[in-house]
Amino acid sequence: MTDASPMPQADVHLERTAFGELVWTGSQGLQVAGVVPVRAFPIQAPQDGISLVDPEGHEVAWFPRLDAIPQPARGLIEEELARREFI
């Protein structure tokens, strides 16, 4: 079961493992390893519409604005986006 609704700030829990993959923990305790952040509008509105997708491409979380995500989760998302967009 996924929770693709906007998450209250207190429920945003994202961490990086020793192997470098991101692990999302949803509001109901569901953990999803290997999530990847994806911009909905990377050119037109890069700060709007950030999705976290699992390794199969299913959305597990949606954030209307990047700047609304609290730290340290926002920092991890920004790092991953920068790495992905650099390649």
N, C-alpha and C positions, 0 to 999 in steps of 0.2 A: 504494500500500500504506500503510495506516495502522497506527499503533502505539498502541492504546488501553489498554495495560496501565499500572499505576502505574509511574511513572518513578523510577529511582534519583535521588537529589538531584543528583548530579554531572551528570546528563543533562538537567536542566531548563534549556532555553535559549529565552528569549522576549525579543523586542525590539520597539520601536515604530519605525516608519519615519518619515521626514520628513512623510509625509501622514497620520500618526496611526494607521495600521493596525498590528495586532499580527502578527508573523511568528514562527511556532513552528518550531524546528529539532529534529527527533526524534533519537533515539539512533543511528540509522543514517544521519544526514545529510540526511534528507528535509526540505525546507523547505516550509511551508504558509503562504501569506500570507492575511491577512484573518481570522484565527481570532478567535473570540468566546468568552469564558468564560461558562458557564451553571451556575447552582446546581441541584443535583438536588432539594434540599428547601429552597427559599428561606425558608419561614416556620417550619417545624418544626425544622430543623437547618441554619441558613445557613452554618456553618463546615464541614459535612460534604458530601462529594460534589461536587467541582468538575470540570466537564468543559470541554475546549476543543474547539470545533466549527469546521469549515471553513465557507466561505461557502455550501456546499450543504447544511449541516446534519449532516455526517458527523463523528463523534467522532474526534479525532486524539490526545487524551491524556485521562487520567482521574487525578484526585488524590483519595484518600479523605478528606483533611483539608486545608483551606486553610493552616492554620498549619504544615503539614509541607513546604510549598513554600519553597525557599530564596529569599532576596532576591538579586537585584532582581526576579526573575520574579514573586514574590508581590505586590510593590508594583504592578507593571503590571496584574496580574489584579485587585487590589483597586480600582485606579483605574477600570478598565474596567467592573467590576461596579457601582461607585458611579455612574458616568455612565449606564449602562444602566438601573439601578433608579431613578434620579432622573427619567428621562423617563417 
